[in-house]
Amino acid sequence: QVQLVESGGGLVQAGDSLRLSCATSGRIFSITTMAWYRQAPGKQRELVGVITRDGSTNYADSVKGRFTISRDIAKNTVDLQMSSLKPEDTAVYYCNIGSLLYPQGYWGQGTQVTVSS
């Protein structure tokens, strides 16, 4: 059974950087997308960034130029490098890995990121 585990969250100050990592237990074949989402209190879960099978990336406008998603398909890992963090980046961050057989993707439990002003 595939499980995703996020790590790297924490409490930081505005302007700081943080790197989130998502590791998998169990092999995922035919990966199509590797993505990070976040959900702030009282808000819907939103896409932060995604990297597709061919390596192309897409980011939410709110994080463009500050966040970078990277992956290691062989290891089934995906990272999110976050810089110039803002209080509005505070949320629980989730990784999601989609595949041809499971397009809705596998989800991790999430990791809390709190940015103080």
N, C-alpha and C positions, 0 to 999 in steps of 0.2 A: 504494500500500500504506500502510495506517495504522500509524503508530508513535507511541507515547506516551513522553515523556521527563520524568522527575521531576527536580526541582532543589530546592535549599534545605536539604538535610541538612547535618549537621555535628556537631561536638563542643560541647556546652554544659554548663553546670552546673545542678544541681537548682534549680528555681524559675525558670529562664530561659524565654524564649519563642522560638519558631522558626516560620517559615512555609514550608510546602512548596508547590510549584507543579507542576502537570502540564500540559504542553503537548502538542499533537498535530500531527503532520504528516500531511496527508491529511484529507479531510473525512469526518466520521462523521454519517450521516443517521439520523433517527428515534431519537435517544438516549433511552434509558429510565432508566438509572441511571449516576451518576458516584460513584465510591467510592474510599476509601483503605483499604488493608489493611496489616498489618505482620506481620513474622515475626522473632521473636527466636531466637537460637541454641538449637537443640534443641527448638524448639516449632513447632507447626503455625501456618500463616498464619491470621490472624484478621481479621475485619472491624473496622475502627476507626470508620468513619462512612460514610454513604451519603446522597446527595441524589437524589430521584427526579424524574421528569419534571415533576410538578406542584409541585416545590419543597419537598416535605416531607423532613425529615431524620430520621435515626436514628443513634444512637451506641452504641458499646459502653459498658457500665456503668462500666468503668474509666476512661473519658475524658470522661464526661458532665460538663458544666460547665467543662471545661478546654480542649476542642478544639472548633473550629468549622469546618465544611466550607462552602465557597462555590463557585459555578460561574459560568461565562459560556458559555452554550450556543452563542451565535453564534460564539464563538472556540474552542469545544471545549476549554475549559480548566477545571480544577478545582483549588482550593487547599485546604490544610488549615492553619489557624491553631492552633498549639499553645502553650498557656501553662501555667504552673506545672508544668513538666516534672519528671518523677520518674525515678530510675534505671531503674525497671521499664518505662519507655517506650522504652528502648533497643531498637532493632530496625532492620531494613531495611523501609522504607515503600514500598509500591507503589500506584500508582493503577490503576484499572480503569474503563473506560467501556463500558457495555453498550448495545446497540441492538436494535431489533426484528428486524433481519436477523442480528444476532450477539449473542444474549442472554448468552452466556457471557462476553462482554466482551473487550476488548483490554487487554493488560497492558503496563506499562512495565518497565524494567530494575530499578527500585528505587533508592532513595537511603538512605544510612546515617544514622541518627540515634543519637547516643551521648550519654547524659546521665550525667555524673559526679556523685557524691555529695559 
